[in-house]
Amino acid sequence: MLPLAFEYFLFAFLASFVLFCDGQDQTGFINIDCGLEPDVRSYTEKFTGLNFISDQTFADTGERK
């Protein structure tokens, strides 16, 4: 049996490796930001690098807030 501290370290290492390898590939996904101002069509979120588009082409009712 491994020492408990080593087991925690191993778990943390493997968990961080899985998160690191997950990546940010957006192929096939649409990120929609509901409520964008009419003159803003899309933007890229700086922290995650995800591209967002307005819901204007998907909905014709509702309120911007």
N, C-alpha and C positions, 0 to 999 in steps of 0.2 A: 504494500500500500504506500502511496506517495504521501509526503508530508502535506498537511492541510494548506499551508501557505503556498506551496508549489502548485497545488490543485487550483487555488484561486488565481494565481498568476497565469497558469495555462489556460484557464477559462477566459480570463480577460484578454489574453493574447489572441486566442482563436476568435473571440467575439469581435475584436477590433479588426482582425483580418477579414472576416466576413463582411463587416460594414464597409471596409475600405474597398473591397472588390465589387461591391454592389453597383457602383457607378451611377451616372446620371443620363443614361441613354434614353432619349425621349421618343424614339421611333415608335409610331403607332399610338401615341398618347396625345391628348389635347388638354392643356391647362387653361381653364377659363376663369377670368377675374370678373365677377358680376359687379356692375356698378361703375365701370370706368367712364370717365368723361367722354363725350361724343368725339372729341378731337384726338383721343388716344386710342389707337387701334391695337397696339401690342407693346410689350416691354419684356425685358429680361431681368429677373430678380437677381440682385447682385450677390447675395450670400450663397444661394443654391445653384445659380446659373440656369434656372428653369425659365423657359419662354412661356409667357402668358398672352392670351388674346382676349378681346372683349366678347361678351355674350350677345352683342348686338345682332349678329347674323343667326343666332340660335333662338332668340326670343323676341317677341314684338309687344310684350306687355310688361308691367311692373314699374318700379320706381328705382331711381339711382340714389343710393345712400352711401 
